[in-house]
């Protein structure tokens, strides 16, 4: 504890890895978009001393903006991670197992796997599949590889398109992402959580339509590895950071399938 406090006192750099939440930001059509409305405005009610307050109503899905997937988010052949029956678990309108409240707060070693950087480009092509060989190349290139219990973040550069929702969602071009071999590489290294700077932690080919999600199955259902999507990884890449302290505190939404988050990298 003393060493940690001394390190903080000496000065640290905090990289914010979350996108800002605002109406009109990129959002999958599978999820309700983010909305904010002021329900009370300054002046609607004024206290005797002249004070006034404003507040808002926020409407959003659990998988909108930068968010973490709970293990209840995906099932395969009717089963959740650990063999739990998905139909039984979701009865009553919320999950009785693997809800968002079961995602622990995290302060862990984080590793950036900068695939775009390892390829010498700013952004990987739409629809590109990030393979196990790509991730191994990143680890060799940076000299840092994930170990058991770590957090591994995969940079494709695609977040540079965040301000253009149509391009970012990749309907015409597809979206780069980890393929099944890459997911297996991550689980072989024993990561507890992984994330990326794209709309889904998957390779999405152009025109894929109602696509299958093999990587979500491999990570969430088979391995019990949490996933963060819609991340901002440019700050880490621009600073040349490959290893950091990763901090995450999901909202403890009982029975939910995901939570908006603001992940941090502390260097």
C-alpha positions in Angstrom: 0.0 0.0 0.0 2.8 2.4 0.9 4.5 1.8 -2.5 1.2 2.4 -4.3 0.6 5.7 -2.5 4.2 6.8 -3.1 3.8 6.1 -6.8 0.6 8.2 -6.9 2.3 11.0 -4.9 5.2 11.0 -7.3 2.8 11.7 -10.2 1.0 9.4 -12.7 -0.5 9.9 -16.1 -4.1 8.8 -16.6 -5.3 7.9 -20.1 -9.1 7.9 -20.5 -10.0 4.9 -22.7 -13.8 5.7 -22.9 -15.7 7.5 -25.6 -18.0 10.4 -24.6 -21.7 9.6 -24.3 -23.9 11.8 -26.4 -26.9 11.6 -28.7 -26.0 10.6 -32.2 -22.9 8.7 -31.3 -22.3 5.4 -33.2 -24.6 2.6 -32.0 -25.5 -0.8 -33.2 -29.1 -1.2 -34.5 -29.4 -4.1 -32.1 -29.4 -1.7 -29.1 -31.3 1.5 -28.1 -29.4 4.6 -28.7 -28.2 7.0 -26.0 -30.6 9.9 -25.1 -30.4 12.6 -22.6 -33.2 15.1 -21.7 -33.3 17.8 -19.1 -36.4 17.2 -17.0 -35.8 20.1 -14.7 -34.1 23.3 -15.8 -32.6 26.1 -13.8 -35.5 28.5 -12.9 -38.2 25.9 -12.9 -38.0 25.9 -9.1 -36.1 28.6 -7.2 -35.3 28.2 -3.5 -35.8 31.1 -1.1 -32.1 31.8 -1.1 -32.0 32.1 -4.9 -30.6 28.6 -5.6 -31.8 26.4 -8.4 -31.0 22.9 -9.7 -31.3 21.1 -12.9 -31.4 17.3 -13.6 -31.8 14.9 -16.5 -33.3 11.7 -17.6 -30.8 9.3 -19.3 -32.0 6.5 -21.6 -29.4 4.0 -22.9 -28.8 0.4 -23.6 -26.3 -1.6 -21.6 -24.2 -2.1 -24.8 -24.1 1.5 -26.0 -20.9 3.6 -26.1 -17.9 2.2 -24.2 -19.3 -0.7 -22.3 -18.4 -4.1 -20.8 -20.2 -7.3 -21.6 -21.3 -9.5 -18.7 -21.2 -13.3 -19.2 -25.0 -13.3 -19.5 -24.8 -11.4 -22.7 -24.3 -14.4 -25.0 -25.4 -18.0 -24.9 -24.7 -21.0 -27.2 -27.1 -23.8 -27.8 -29.2 -22.4 -25.0 -26.4 -22.4 -22.4 -24.5 -19.6 -20.7 -20.9 -19.8 -19.3 -20.6 -22.7 -16.9 -23.5 -24.6 -18.4 -26.3 -22.5 -16.9 -29.6 -22.7 -18.8 -30.1 -19.3 -20.5 -33.9 -19.6 -20.5 -34.1 -20.3 -16.8 -31.5 -17.7 -15.9 -33.4 -14.9 -17.7 -36.9 -15.8 -16.3 -38.4 -12.9 -14.3 -36.9 -10.2 -16.6 -33.4 -10.2 -15.3 -30.6 -12.7 -15.1 -30.2 -14.8 -11.9 -26.6 -15.7 -12.8 -23.8 -13.9 -14.6 -25.5 -10.5 -14.2 -23.6 -7.3 -14.6 -23.3 -7.0 -10.8 -21.0 -10.0 -10.9 -18.3 -8.3 -13.0 -15.7 -7.3 -10.3 -14.1 -3.9 -10.1 -10.6 -4.3 -11.6 -7.2 -2.9 -10.9 -5.0 -5.1 -13.0 -2.0 -5.1 -15.3 -3.0 -4.0 -18.8 -1.3 -4.7 -22.1 -1.9 -2.9 -25.4 -1.8 -5.1 -28.5 -1.4 -2.4 -31.2 -2.2 -4.4 -34.3 -2.4 -1.3 -36.5 0.9 -0.1 -35.2 2.6 -3.4 -35.8 1.4 -3.3 -39.4 2.7 0.2 -39.8 -0.7 1.8 -40.5 -3.0 4.2 -38.7 -6.1 2.1 -39.3 -6.6 -1.6 -40.3 -8.8 -2.2 -43.4 -12.5 -2.7 -42.9 -13.3 -6.4 -42.4 -9.7 -7.3 -41.5 -9.4 -10.4 -39.3 -6.9 -10.0 -36.4 -5.3 -13.5 -36.1 -3.3 -15.2 -33.5 -0.2 -14.4 -35.6 -1.1 -10.7 -35.6 -1.4 -10.7 -31.8 1.9 -12.6 -31.4 3.5 -10.1 -33.7 2.3 -7.3 -31.5 3.7 -9.0 -28.4 7.1 -9.5 -30.0 7.1 -5.9 -31.5 6.4 -4.3 -28.1 8.2 -6.8 -25.9 5.1 -7.1 -23.7 2.7 -10.0 -23.7 -0.4 -10.7 -21.5 -0.2 -13.2 -18.7 -2.8 -14.9 -16.6 -5.3 -12.5 -15.1 -4.2 -9.5 -17.2 -6.3 -7.2 -19.4 -5.4 -7.2 -23.1 -6.6 -4.4 -25.3 -6.5 -4.7 -29.1 -6.0 -1.6 -31.2 -7.2 -1.6 -34.8 -7.2 2.2 -35.2 -10.9 2.1 -36.1 -11.9 4.5 -33.4 -10.4 7.3 -35.6 -13.7 7.0 -37.5 -15.8 7.6 -34.3 -17.0 11.0 -35.4 -18.4 9.5 -38.6 -21.0 6.9 -37.4 -21.7 5.6 -40.8 -18.1 4.8 -41.5 -17.4 3.6 -37.9 -20.3 1.1 -38.1 -18.8 -0.3 -41.3 -22.0 -1.2 -43.1 -20.3 -0.8 -46.5 -16.8 -1.8 -45.6 -17.0 -4.1 -42.7 -15.1 -3.6 -39.4 -11.7 -5.1 -38.4 -11.6 -7.3 -35.4 -10.3 -10.4 -33.7 -11.0 -13.7 -35.4 -11.4 -17.1 -33.6 -7.7 -17.8 -33.8 -7.0 -14.5 -32.1 -9.6 -15.2 -29.4 -7.9 -18.5 -28.8 -4.5 -16.8 -28.4 -6.0 -14.5 -25.8 -7.6 -17.3 -23.8 -4.4 -19.4 -24.0 -2.7 -16.5 -22.3 -5.3 -16.5 -19.5 -6.6 -12.9 -19.8 -9.4 -12.0 -17.5 -10.8 -9.2 -19.8 -10.1 -8.0 -23.3 -11.3 -5.0 -25.3 -11.1 -3.2 -28.6 -11.7 0.1 -30.3 -14.6 -1.2 -32.5 -18.3 -1.7 -32.3 -18.0 -5.5 -31.7 -15.1 -7.6 -30.6 -15.3 -9.5 -33.8 -14.2 -9.5 -37.4 -17.2 -8.1 -39.3 -16.9 -8.6 -43.1 -18.6 -6.1 -45.4 -22.3 -6.9 -45.9 -22.3 -9.6 -43.2 -25.9 -8.7 -42.2 -27.2 -10.9 -39.3 -23.8 -12.3 -38.6 -22.6 -15.0 -36.2 -20.4 -14.0 -33.3 -17.9 -16.8 -32.8 -15.5 -14.7 -30.8 -18.2 -13.7 -28.3 -19.0 -17.3 -27.9 -15.3 -18.3 -27.4 -14.7 -15.6 -24.8 -18.0 -15.1 -22.9 -19.5 -18.6 -23.1 -16.5 -20.9 -23.3 -13.8 -19.1 -21.4 -15.6 -16.6 -19.1 -13.6 -13.6 -20.4 -15.3 -10.2 -20.2 -15.3 -7.9 -23.2 -15.2 -4.1 -23.6 -16.2 -2.5 -26.9 -16.1 1.0 -28.3 -12.8 1.9 -26.6 -10.5 4.9 -27.2 -7.0 3.3 -27.6 -5.4 6.2 -29.6 -4.1 7.9 -26.4 -2.1 4.8 -25.4 -0.7 4.3 -29.0 0.2 8.0 -29.3 2.1 7.9 -26.0 3.9 4.7 -26.9 2.4 2.9 -23.9 2.3 -0.9 -24.1 2.0 -1.8 -20.3 -0.1 0.0 -17.7 -2.3 -0.3 -14.7 -5.9 -0.9 -15.9 -8.8 0.4 -13.8 -12.4 -0.5 -14.3 -15.6 -0.1 -12.1 -18.7 -1.4 -13.9 -22.1 -0.3 -12.6 -23.5 -3.1 -10.4 -26.7 -3.5 -12.5 -28.4 -6.5 -10.9 -29.3 -9.1 -13.6 -28.1 -7.0 -16.5 -26.1 -8.0 -19.5 -23.7 -5.1 -19.7 -22.7 -1.7 -18.3 -21.5 1.6 -19.6 -17.9 2.2 -18.4 -15.1 4.6 -18.4 -11.9 2.5 -18.3 -8.6 4.1 -17.3 -5.0 3.3 -18.0 -2.6 4.6 -15.3 1.1 4.9 -16.2 
